[in-house]
Amino acid sequence: MNNKVCVMMMAANEEAVIEKCLDSIKPIAGMIVFQNNSKNPDRTCSIVKEWCAKNKITLHLYDLINQGDWDPALHRNDVFKVANKMSTFEWLFRMDCDEWCTFDGEMDLSEYKKYHVLSPCNRVGSGTVFLRAAFYRKGIEGGWPEGQAAHEEFHSEQDLNYGYIKGISVHALTKATGLHDDKGIFQKYYREALGLERQVLAEFDGKKLDTYHLWYAARSYADIMDERYRKYFLSEDHFRHCMRRSIYLFETFLKENKMDEKEIYFEKYHFINSDRTWLDYGYLAYINIYHLSRSIGKSFLDSVGHLHSASILNPWRAEGLNIMREHYYDVEDWYSLFSVTSKMKTLKNPFPQNGLFVDSMSYYDYNSQILDNRSLSAYWIARKTDDKQEKTYYYGESIKDIENIFKSKRLSNAIPTDTKKRLEENLAISKDHLKKLL
């Protein structure tokens, strides 16, 4: 069975991990469209060229189209458009350079003719973890909305069928995958931090810094500020120096984008009503500064202002996190779970276009996981209580939440088959019990 695809990739200085990534996609790579996002590149592009020549795989390599634009969604859209035009294969496969694929021999793209977008899945223990979409049928139109990070949802005006593909798993750069050790992860992010910082300084024209790459340099430093990487630094002073570099770069990013603390309090209401897409970068910059400041010995009172600044930039996300912290629940405490998910469900995102770094547990009021948790907790409360009025109310809430999932094509397509089966069974049981109660 021919499962060859056109692989879409983009990278900025990923020489530490790119070859491992390429080796993993060899079974399905018929063509690679590779976008170089670095103006001061390392050996990444050379490695890609050598690897493709060695394995006789067609390569289309080019430099970033949207030069000077910091938005990662535009970068991803560039790759998608070029691949859609250049590919001689039916499917486009999106891959990041710090990810790896594994196969179990079952993947067969011919089984998915009715779908336009496919997500691979990883099986972990007895559960299934579904990752973001990776396969896109050639010819479909769409992309990633402005301001969204690379891992956000693909949008299209077309009526597309979404599905899940068996036989392939995509793994991120973590020790848990067994595909990279701590030292390799440390080297990757340390080199990335140094390279991006040098790139930003080299391109500085005396007027404006490249704050997009400045933020990523700071984040790369922050990613290795963990105890398990500490032994790979040259010394304790080196470790603390990198921590301070991260804080400094985050603070510089905030100042350059007028999100430092002086501006943030002066323009508080302007930020709340703004639709500027980098606000979540600022939010995460303050969160990182807070944690790093505590790590180098600053007290909570000296650092808490950073948390307050973060909440000004993205009050919606901050409120969602506060609800989770304040209402920590045990999975068997169904009343607490229902209370938490009910509160999360009512939150309104003031930045609907600002999807940066919001993962699948984000607190949208139409999130399928929130509705699923609510319906499940309501179902079990109804099962366990002896109060007829409570039974009637909670069975009704469970039915309503499950029906809201099934009413939405996007939500119903986003849940795995086993979850859908459970929801259908719970819906039927709840309706039956409610009918008897009434």
C-alpha positions as CSV (number, residue, x, y, z in Angstrom):
1,M,0.0,0.0,0.0
2,N,1.4,3.4,-1.0
3,N,1.3,5.6,2.0
4,K,3.8,8.2,0.8
5,V,2.9,11.9,1.6
6,C,4.3,15.4,1.2
7,V,5.8,16.3,4.5
8,M,5.5,20.0,5.5
9,M,8.2,21.3,7.9
10,M,9.5,24.7,9.0
11,A,12.5,25.3,11.3
12,A,14.8,27.9,12.8
13,N,18.1,26.4,13.9
14,E,17.1,22.9,14.8
15,E,20.4,21.1,13.9
16,A,20.4,19.2,17.2
17,V,17.2,17.3,16.5
18,I,16.4,17.5,12.8
19,E,18.1,14.3,11.7
20,K,16.3,12.2,14.3
21,C,13.0,13.7,13.1
22,L,13.8,13.0,9.4
23,D,14.8,9.4,10.1
24,S,11.4,8.9,11.8
25,I,9.3,10.0,8.8
26,K,11.3,8.1,6.2
27,P,8.6,5.4,5.9
28,I,6.0,7.9,4.6
29,A,8.1,10.8,3.2
30,G,7.7,11.0,-0.6
31,M,8.5,14.7,-0.7
32,I,9.5,17.3,1.8
33,V,8.6,21.0,1.6
34,F,10.9,22.7,4.1
35,Q,10.7,26.4,5.1
36,N,13.8,27.9,6.7
37,N,12.6,30.5,9.3
38,S,16.1,31.6,10.4
39,K,17.9,34.6,8.9
40,N,21.1,33.4,10.6
41,P,20.9,29.7,10.0
42,D,22.9,26.9,11.5
43,R,23.4,23.5,9.7
44,T,19.7,22.6,9.7
45,C,19.2,23.2,6.0
46,S,22.4,21.5,5.1
47,I,21.4,18.4,7.1
48,V,18.0,18.4,5.4
49,K,19.6,18.6,1.9
50,E,22.1,15.8,2.6
51,W,19.4,13.6,4.1
52,C,17.0,14.0,1.2
53,A,19.8,13.4,-1.3
54,K,20.9,10.3,0.5
55,N,17.4,8.9,0.7
56,K,16.4,10.0,-2.8
57,I,13.5,12.1,-1.5
58,T,12.3,15.2,-3.4
59,L,13.0,18.4,-1.5
60,H,11.6,21.9,-2.0
61,L,13.6,24.2,0.4
62,Y,13.0,27.9,0.6
63,D,13.3,30.8,3.0
64,L,10.5,32.3,5.0
65,I,8.0,34.2,2.9
66,N,6.6,36.5,5.6
67,Q,10.0,37.9,6.5
68,G,9.8,40.2,9.5
69,D,6.4,39.0,10.5
70,W,6.4,37.4,14.0
71,D,3.1,35.5,13.7
72,P,3.7,31.7,13.7
73,A,0.3,31.1,12.1
74,L,1.4,33.0,9.0
75,H,4.6,30.9,8.9
76,R,2.6,27.7,9.1
77,N,0.2,29.0,6.4
78,D,3.1,29.7,4.1
79,V,4.3,26.1,4.3
80,F,0.7,24.8,3.8
81,K,0.2,27.0,0.7
82,V,3.5,26.0,-0.9
83,A,3.0,22.3,-0.1
84,N,-0.5,22.4,-1.5
85,K,0.9,23.8,-4.7
86,M,4.0,21.7,-5.0
87,S,2.9,18.3,-3.8
88,T,2.5,15.4,-6.1
89,F,0.9,13.4,-3.4
90,E,-2.7,13.1,-2.2
91,W,-1.9,13.9,1.5
92,L,0.1,16.6,3.2
93,F,1.7,15.7,6.5
94,R,2.6,18.4,9.0
95,M,5.6,17.8,11.2
96,D,7.6,19.9,13.6
97,C,11.4,19.4,13.8
98,D,11.3,18.5,17.5
99,E,8.8,15.7,17.0
100,W,9.2,12.0,16.0
101,C,6.9,9.5,14.4
102,T,6.5,5.8,15.2
103,F,4.5,3.3,13.3
104,D,2.8,0.0,14.3
105,G,2.3,-1.3,10.7
106,E,-1.4,-0.6,10.5
107,M,-1.5,2.8,8.8
108,D,-3.3,2.8,5.5
109,L,-4.3,6.1,4.0
110,S,-6.6,4.5,1.5
111,E,-9.1,3.7,4.3
112,Y,-9.7,7.4,4.9
113,K,-11.1,8.6,1.5
114,K,-14.1,10.3,3.0
115,Y,-11.9,12.5,5.3
116,H,-10.1,15.8,4.6
117,V,-8.2,16.2,7.9
118,L,-6.8,13.4,10.0
119,S,-5.3,13.3,13.5
120,P,-2.9,10.6,14.6
121,C,-3.3,9.1,18.1
122,N,-1.1,7.7,20.8
123,R,-2.2,4.9,23.0
124,V,-1.0,5.3,26.6
125,G,-1.9,2.4,28.9
126,S,-5.6,1.7,28.6
127,G,-6.4,5.2,27.4
128,T,-6.1,7.0,24.1
129,V,-4.5,10.4,23.8
130,F,-5.5,12.2,20.5
131,L,-3.1,14.8,19.2
132,R,-3.6,17.7,17.0
133,A,-4.4,17.3,13.3
134,A,-1.4,16.3,11.1
135,F,-2.7,15.0,7.7
136,Y,-4.4,17.4,5.3
137,R,-5.8,16.3,1.9
138,K,-4.2,18.2,-1.0
139,G,-6.5,20.8,-2.4
140,I,-8.4,21.8,0.7
141,E,-8.5,25.5,1.6
142,G,-7.9,26.9,5.0
143,G,-5.2,27.6,7.5
144,W,-4.3,28.8,11.0
145,P,-6.0,32.0,12.1
146,E,-3.8,35.0,12.7
147,G,-2.2,35.0,16.1
148,Q,-2.6,31.3,16.7
149,A,0.4,29.1,17.6
150,A,1.4,26.2,15.4
151,H,-0.5,23.7,17.6
152,E,-3.9,25.4,17.3
153,E,-6.9,24.3,15.3
154,F,-7.0,24.4,11.5
155,H,-9.8,26.5,10.1
156,S,-11.6,26.3,6.8
157,E,-14.6,27.8,5.1
158,Q,-15.2,24.5,3.5
159,D,-17.3,21.7,5.0
160,L,-14.5,19.3,5.9
161,N,-14.6,15.8,7.4
162,Y,-12.3,15.3,10.3
163,G,-11.1,11.9,11.5
164,Y,-8.5,9.9,13.3
165,I,-5.8,7.7,11.7
166,K,-4.5,4.5,13.1
167,G,-1.0,3.1,12.8
168,I,1.0,6.3,13.4
169,S,1.9,8.2,16.6
170,V,3.6,11.6,16.9
171,H,5.8,12.2,19.9
172,A,7.0,15.6,21.2
173,L,10.5,16.2,22.5
174,T,10.2,14.8,26.0
175,K,12.0,12.1,27.9
176,A,8.8,10.2,28.3
177,T,8.8,9.2,24.7
178,G,12.1,7.4,25.0
179,L,13.2,9.1,21.8
180,H,15.5,11.6,23.5
181,D,17.3,11.8,26.8
182,D,17.6,14.7,29.3
183,K,21.0,15.7,27.9
184,G,19.7,15.8,24.4
185,I,16.7,18.0,25.4
186,F,19.0,20.3,27.3
187,Q,21.4,20.7,24.4
188,K,18.5,21.3,22.0
189,Y,17.0,24.2,24.1
190,Y,20.3,25.6,25.2
191,R,21.6,25.9,21.6
192,E,18.2,27.3,20.5
193,A,18.3,29.9,23.3
194,L,21.9,31.0,22.4
195,G,21.2,31.0,18.7
196,L,18.0,33.0,18.9
197,E,19.5,35.5,21.2
198,R,22.5,36.0,18.9
199,Q,20.2,36.3,15.9
200,V,18.1,39.0,17.6
201,L,21.2,41.0,18.5
202,A,22.8,40.6,15.1
203,E,19.6,41.9,13.4
204,F,19.0,44.8,15.8
205,D,19.0,48.0,13.8
206,G,19.0,50.3,16.7
207,K,15.3,51.0,16.4
208,K,13.3,47.8,16.9
209,L,14.1,44.4,18.3
210,D,12.8,41.1,16.7
211,T,10.6,40.5,19.7
212,Y,9.1,37.3,18.4
213,H,12.4,35.5,18.4
214,L,13.4,37.4,21.6
215,W,10.4,35.7,23.3
216,Y,11.5,32.3,22.1
217,A,15.0,32.8,23.2
218,A,13.7,33.6,26.7
219,R,11.4,30.6,26.6
220,S,14.1,28.3,25.5
221,Y,16.2,29.3,28.5
222,A,13.2,28.8,30.7
223,D,12.6,25.3,29.3
224,I,15.8,24.1,30.8
225,M,15.4,25.7,34.2
226,D,14.5,22.4,35.8
227,E,16.3,20.3,38.3
228,R,16.8,17.4,36.0
229,Y,18.8,19.5,33.6
230,R,20.9,21.2,36.3
231,K,23.8,18.8,36.0
232,Y,24.4,19.7,32.4
233,F,25.3,23.3,33.0
234,L,28.9,24.2,33.4
235,S,28.4,25.3,37.0
236,E,25.9,26.6,39.4
237,D,26.8,30.1,38.4
238,H,26.2,29.1,34.7
239,F,22.7,27.8,35.7
240,R,21.8,31.0,37.5
241,H,23.2,33.1,34.8
242,C,20.9,31.5,32.2
243,M,18.0,31.9,34.6
244,R,18.7,35.6,34.8
245,R,19.1,35.8,31.0
246,S,15.7,34.3,30.6
247,I,14.2,36.9,33.0
248,Y,16.0,39.7,31.2
249,L,14.9,38.6,27.8
250,F,11.2,38.2,28.9
251,E,11.4,41.7,30.5
252,T,12.9,43.2,27.3
253,F,10.2,41.6,25.3
254,L,7.5,43.1,27.5
255,K,9.1,46.6,27.4
256,E,9.5,46.5,23.6
257,N,5.9,45.7,23.2
258,K,4.7,48.2,25.8
259,M,3.6,45.5,28.2
260,D,6.0,46.3,31.0
261,E,4.5,47.1,34.4
262,K,4.6,50.9,33.9
263,E,2.6,50.7,30.7
264,I,0.3,47.8,31.8
265,Y,-1.2,49.7,34.7
266,F,-1.5,52.9,32.7
267,E,-3.3,51.2,29.8
268,K,-5.1,48.5,31.8
269,Y,-8.5,48.9,30.0
270,H,-6.8,49.3,26.7
271,F,-5.3,45.8,27.1
272,I,-8.5,44.2,28.2
273,N,-10.3,45.4,25.1
274,S,-7.5,44.8,22.7
275,D,-7.5,42.1,20.1
276,R,-3.7,42.3,19.6
277,T,-2.6,38.7,19.1
278,W,0.6,38.9,21.2
279,L,-1.2,39.4,24.5
280,D,-0.9,35.8,25.5
281,Y,2.9,36.0,24.9
282,G,2.9,38.7,27.4
283,Y,0.8,36.7,29.8
284,L,3.2,33.8,29.6
285,A,6.2,36.1,29.9
286,Y,4.9,37.3,33.2
287,I,4.1,33.8,34.4
288,N,7.7,32.7,33.5
289,I,9.2,35.7,35.2
290,Y,7.2,35.0,38.3
291,H,8.5,31.3,38.5
292,L,12.0,32.2,37.6
293,S,12.1,35.1,40.2
294,R,11.0,32.7,42.9
295,S,13.6,30.2,41.8
296,I,16.4,32.7,42.3
297,G,15.2,33.6,45.8
298,K,12.7,36.4,45.4
299,S,9.9,36.3,47.9
300,F,6.3,35.8,47.0
301,L,5.5,39.4,47.9
302,D,8.3,40.7,45.6
303,S,7.1,38.5,42.8
304,V,3.3,38.5,43.0
305,G,3.0,41.6,40.9
306,H,4.0,39.6,37.9
307,L,0.9,37.4,38.4
308,H,-1.3,40.4,38.6
309,S,0.2,41.8,35.4
310,A,-0.4,38.5,33.7
311,S,-4.1,38.6,34.7
312,I,-4.5,42.1,33.2
313,L,-3.2,40.8,29.8
314,N,-5.4,37.8,29.7
315,P,-8.0,37.9,32.5
316,W,-10.0,35.1,30.9
317,R,-7.1,32.6,31.1
318,A,-6.0,33.8,34.5
319,E,-9.6,33.3,35.8
320,G,-9.7,29.8,34.4
321,L,-6.5,28.8,36.2
322,N,-7.8,30.4,39.4
323,I,-10.9,28.3,39.3
324,M,-8.8,25.1,38.9
325,R,-6.5,26.1,41.8
326,E,-9.3,27.2,44.2
327,H,-11.5,24.2,43.5
328,Y,-9.1,21.3,43.3
329,Y,-11.1,18.2,43.3
330,D,-10.8,14.4,43.5
331,V,-12.1,12.6,40.5
332,E,-14.6,10.7,42.7
333,D,-16.0,13.9,44.1
334,W,-18.7,14.4,41.5
335,Y,-20.3,17.4,43.1
336,S,-17.0,19.3,43.1
337,L,-16.3,18.3,39.5
338,F,-19.7,19.5,38.4
339,S,-19.1,22.8,40.3
340,V,-15.7,23.4,38.7
341,T,-16.8,22.6,35.2
342,S,-19.9,24.7,35.5
343,K,-17.8,27.7,36.5
344,M,-15.3,27.1,33.7
345,K,-18.2,26.6,31.2
346,T,-19.5,30.1,31.9
347,L,-16.2,31.9,31.3
348,K,-16.2,34.1,28.2
349,N,-12.9,34.5,26.3
350,P,-12.4,38.2,25.7
351,F,-9.8,37.4,23.1
352,P,-11.6,35.0,20.7
353,Q,-8.8,35.4,18.1
354,N,-6.0,35.0,20.6
355,G,-5.4,31.3,20.6
356,L,-1.7,31.4,21.4
357,F,-0.5,28.4,23.5
358,V,-4.0,27.6,24.6
359,D,-4.0,23.8,24.7
360,S,-6.8,21.3,24.5
361,M,-7.8,22.0,28.1
362,S,-8.6,25.6,27.4
363,Y,-11.7,27.0,29.1
364,Y,-13.9,27.7,26.1
365,D,-17.6,27.4,27.1
366,Y,-18.0,25.1,24.1
367,N,-15.1,22.8,24.9
368,S,-16.1,19.1,24.5
369,Q,-14.0,18.1,27.5
370,I,-15.7,20.5,29.8
371,L,-19.1,19.4,28.6
372,D,-18.1,15.7,28.9
373,N,-16.9,16.2,32.5
374,R,-20.1,18.1,33.4
375,S,-22.3,15.4,31.9
376,L,-20.4,12.6,33.5
377,S,-20.4,14.2,36.9
378,A,-24.1,15.1,36.7
379,Y,-24.8,11.5,35.6
380,W,-23.1,10.0,38.7
381,I,-24.6,12.5,41.1
382,A,-28.0,11.5,39.8
383,R,-27.1,7.8,40.1
384,K,-25.9,8.2,43.7
385,T,-28.4,10.6,45.3
386,D,-31.7,9.5,46.9
387,D,-33.3,12.9,46.4
388,K,-35.8,12.7,43.6
389,Q,-35.6,16.4,42.8
390,E,-31.8,16.2,42.6
391,K,-32.0,13.1,40.4
392,T,-34.3,14.9,38.0
393,Y,-32.1,18.0,37.8
394,Y,-28.8,16.2,37.3
395,Y,-30.1,13.7,34.8
396,G,-31.5,16.6,32.9
397,E,-28.1,18.5,33.0
398,S,-26.3,15.3,31.9
399,I,-28.7,14.9,28.9
400,K,-28.3,18.6,28.0
401,D,-24.5,18.6,27.9
402,I,-24.3,15.3,25.9
403,E,-26.8,16.6,23.4
404,N,-24.8,19.9,23.0
405,I,-21.7,17.8,22.1
406,F,-23.6,15.8,19.5
407,K,-25.4,18.9,18.1
408,S,-22.0,20.3,17.1
409,K,-20.3,18.6,14.2
410,R,-16.9,20.0,15.4
411,L,-17.3,18.7,18.9
412,S,-18.7,15.3,18.0
413,N,-15.8,14.8,15.5
414,A,-13.3,15.8,18.1
415,I,-14.0,13.0,20.5
416,P,-12.7,9.4,20.1
417,T,-14.9,6.5,19.3
418,D,-14.9,4.9,22.7
419,T,-15.8,8.2,24.4
420,K,-18.6,8.7,21.9
421,K,-19.9,5.3,22.6
422,R,-19.9,5.9,26.4
423,L,-21.7,9.2,25.9
424,E,-24.4,7.6,23.8
425,E,-24.9,4.9,26.5
426,N,-25.0,7.5,29.2
427,L,-27.5,9.6,27.2
428,A,-29.8,6.6,26.7
429,I,-29.6,5.6,30.4
430,S,-30.2,9.2,31.6
431,K,-33.2,9.6,29.3
432,D,-34.6,6.3,30.5
433,H,-34.2,7.2,34.2
434,L,-35.6,10.7,33.7
435,K,-38.6,9.3,31.9
436,K,-39.3,7.0,34.9
437,L,-38.9,9.9,37.3
438,L,-41.3,12.1,35.4
